[in-house]
Structures are given as structure tokens and as C-alpha cells.
């Protein structure tokens, strides 16, 4: 279980790095209008880090409540989703 949570943290860091690099250095545009607005008002890196901290606290809190079977399923699902997010970031970074 700990290994899966470590993967979750690593994927969050990779999401921050790929999103920041793509938006800052490659001129990519965030398609999420809420995040795009927040990036414009508060800065990319601060919004990314604050969002990940909020998500980390929420996921960690949920993991304290539910049974082991639900925890594993939830973490695997979240990790797969973020793998696709990172792959999407890398895809757009390659085709700029």
C-alpha cells in the first residue's frame, strides 16, 4: 500500500513538472478554464503546488477512512488517471 501511495506522490511531482515546463517554456495552453484563470491570477507554480497539497491531504484523509480493498482500488485508479495526464502533457510537449 505504501508503494502505491509513493507512486501517487511521484506522479503528482511529474504532473507539476510537465505542466509547468509545457506552460512556461513551450507556450502550451491549459485547457481547464478554472486552472487557466488561477494561473493568470496567482502564478503557475503556486497554483500547481497548492492544488497538489490540497489533493494530497484529501487523498491521505480518505485513505485513513476506508478499508484496504477500497484504498488499493482508489489509489490504483488515481495513479492510472495521472499517468494519462502526464502522458498527455508529454504528448503535447513533443508536438509543439
C-alpha positions in Angstrom: 0.0 0.0 0.0 2.8 2.4 0.9 4.4 1.8 -2.5 1.2 2.8 -4.3 1.0 6.0 -2.2 4.6 6.7 -3.1 3.7 6.3 -6.8 0.9 8.7 -6.2 3.3 11.3 -4.9 5.8 10.8 -7.7 3.1 11.1 -10.3 2.0 14.4 -8.7 5.5 15.8 -8.9 5.8 14.7 -12.5 2.5 16.4 -13.3 3.7 19.6 -11.7 7.0 19.4 -13.7 5.5 18.6 -17.0 2.6 21.1 -16.7 5.0 23.9 -15.6 7.5 23.2 -18.3 4.9 23.0 -21.0 3.1 26.2 -20.0 6.2 28.2 -19.2 8.8 27.2 -21.8 6.8 25.7 -24.6 3.9 28.1 -24.7 1.2 25.4 -24.2 -2.2 26.5 -23.0 -4.1 25.0 -20.1 -7.5 23.7 -21.4 -9.1 23.8 -17.9 -10.7 27.3 -17.7 -10.6 27.4 -13.9 -7.0 26.4 -13.7 -6.1 28.7 -16.5 -7.8 31.6 -14.7 -6.0 30.8 -11.5 -2.7 30.5 -13.3 -3.2 34.0 -14.7 -4.1 35.5 -11.3 -1.8 33.7 -8.9 1.0 32.2 -11.0 1.5 28.8 -12.4 3.8 27.2 -9.8 2.0 28.5 -6.8 -1.4 27.2 -8.1 0.1 23.8 -9.1 1.7 23.3 -5.7 -1.2 24.5 -3.7 -3.6 22.3 -5.7 -1.4 19.3 -5.2 -1.1 19.9 -1.4 -4.9 20.1 -1.2 -5.2 16.9 -3.2 -2.6 15.1 -1.2 -4.3 16.0 2.1 -7.7 14.9 0.7 -6.4 11.6 -0.6 -4.4 10.9 2.5 -7.5 11.6 4.6 -9.7 9.3 2.5 -7.1 6.6 2.9 -7.4 6.7 6.6 -11.2 6.0 6.5 -11.8 3.2 4.0 -11.0 -0.5 4.0 -7.7 -1.8 2.5 -9.5 -3.1 -0.6 -11.1 0.2 -1.4 -7.9 2.1 -0.7 -6.0 -0.1 -3.2 -8.6 0.3 -5.8 -8.8 4.1 -5.3 -5.1 4.6 -5.4 -4.6 2.4 -8.5 -7.4 4.3 -10.3 -6.0 7.7 -9.3 -2.5 6.6 -10.4 -3.7 5.4 -13.7 -5.6 8.6 -14.3 -2.5 10.7 -13.5 -0.3 8.5 -15.7 -2.6 9.5 -18.6 -2.4 13.2 -17.6 1.4 13.0 -17.7 1.4 11.1 -20.9 -1.0 13.8 -22.4 1.4 16.5 -21.2 4.4 14.7 -22.8 2.4 14.2 -26.0 1.7 17.9 -26.3 5.3 18.8 -25.4 6.6 16.6 -28.2 4.4 18.1 -30.8 5.0 21.8 -30.2 
